[in-house]
Amino acid sequence: MAALVIAEHDNASLKAATLNAIAAALQCAPEVDVLVAGNAADAAAAAAAQIPGVRKVIQVEASALADQLAEPLAAQILALASAYSHILAPATANGKNVLPRVAAKLDVAQLSDITKVVSPDTFERPIYAGNAIATVQSADAVKVITVRTTGFDPVAGSGGSAVIEKQAAIADAGKSTFVGRELTKSDRPELTAAKIIVSGGRGLGSGEKYQEIVTPLADKLGAALGASRAAVDAGYVPNDYQVGQTGKIVAPQLYVAVGISGAIQHLAGMKDSKVIVAINRDPEAPIFSVADYGLVADLFTAVPELTKALG
């Protein structure tokens, strides 16, 4: 019994979510291999080989795999699937794009967004926006799994010495081609990997107030910027700031919620944060039910004072 983890990378380096997926895989099977499928991805493969607990890194190179499109990457995974009892990927945009195709081709039920490995065939996953936890048992010969990264502490990124095995790529069927990518450039930490996040909600009233109130506090804390869906829908900030069930699932060391009431969808995306601080003038706001520290105050006064106090 062995598990295959689909590495998420940019060809030059591994994404942090891969370490969480490997942590889950090590609880599923005694032996774990990592697939690094890309183009000129020697650096990413070398990084994967340094991860403790990894038996082997399978490196596959092809121009069609440079951007990890679902069709060519799924074909590559399927070519390897017969050797594994578990196939795992992080529950990121990439993982959610590729693994359902793999599961469908294998004619098995995908196990999505798991947060705990009970046994090699039994897993826990959140349902109803995280308000209930379902325990799911699979009798499929191959378990195809996406891993909620906040549910597993990442393994170390160094200390291992796995072998790197280069394999030939499966011929590209030509069903999709990469056209382009528009990226938001920022000097701030990536939202899903940040240790501190400051999020703003509809209570701020406008995008200008978001920049005036929230951004200076995030600057002082060295934090990533987040937002509730209401703030995103109102146009205060871009949608890649959104934290929640329909946004990004985060679990930083510190999460500061400014003017966020705490709709169930938002709580589902951040309630696993280690320390939650909520600032809201409504004492009945649901955000206080998950907050470690709550301040009932006018955010337009309290947050600038807090920012000033941080020096």
Secondary structure, 3 states (H helix, E strand, C coil): CEEEEECCECCCCECCHHHHHHHHHHHHCCEEEEEEEECCCHHHHHHHHCCCCEEEEEEEECHHHCCCCHHHHHHHHHHHHHHCCEEEEECCHHHHHHHHHHHHHHCCCCEEEECEEEECCEEEEEECCCCEEEEEECCCCCEEEEECHHHCCCCCCCCCCCEEEEECCCCCCCCCCCCCCCCCCCCCCCHHHCCEEEEECHHHCCHHHHHHHHHHHHHHHCCEEEECHHHHHCCCCCHHHEECCCCECCCCCEEEEECCCCCHHHHHHHCCCCEEEEEECCCCCHHHHCCCEEEECCHHHHHHHHHHHCC
